[in-house]
């Protein structure tokens, strides 16, 4: 069996909720799914970079819960290379509720989220995929 391809929408904000991984899928496919999810999350942050601080803080707080869901869905398959994601989720919880960071601190969290997600995504990121196809076409 394979991981679900349809990405359900969450009730709050219309953002895609992290789909669950179907039991019995290989750890390789689960990890590939998680890397693609991370690439999509980084792209969503890049697209929203001009949003007001309050909106960006809300997006980061929501991202923390999606990262935690992704890590839970990965289970043992995520042991390699997910420590950075777990740390990021903890840091992003600072954006949840009153007193959430703004200004330079929010900018730093935003950039760190993009960096960690892109790093975890690795070859699953659209930029890496485009680079692969460019190299293949030149051959």
Phi, psi and omega in degrees: 000158183242162175294149179299138178270329180289136180251109182292152178269139176281159181291327183264120172081353178070007179287153179292132175275149180293121179290155178277152177271134182286129177303143179096352176283154181288154178298327179296314180291326177296317180293321177297318177300315182295321179294320178295320177301314180298319178298318179296320179295318178297319177299319180296322177294317179300320181293332183259013187300335180271004182292155176299157182306316183298320179292319179295322177297318178297318179297319179291322177297318177296321179299322179304316181289326178290323176296316179298320177294320178298315180296320178295320179294325179291323182054230182294334180295337184266008183302323182274116172084011181257359180300321179297321178295318180296317177298317180300315180302317178298316180296322184289340177296343175296340181275358184264109175103187182296149179077017179293153184296154174217181177058227185296323180294319177294318177302318180296317178297318180300311180294322178296319178299314179298317181297312183293315180297317180294320178297316179293321182298324179054237183288354179279349182289147180302324180296318179294322179296317178297318180298320178300312182294325177296317180295319182296322182288332180287333185294000000 
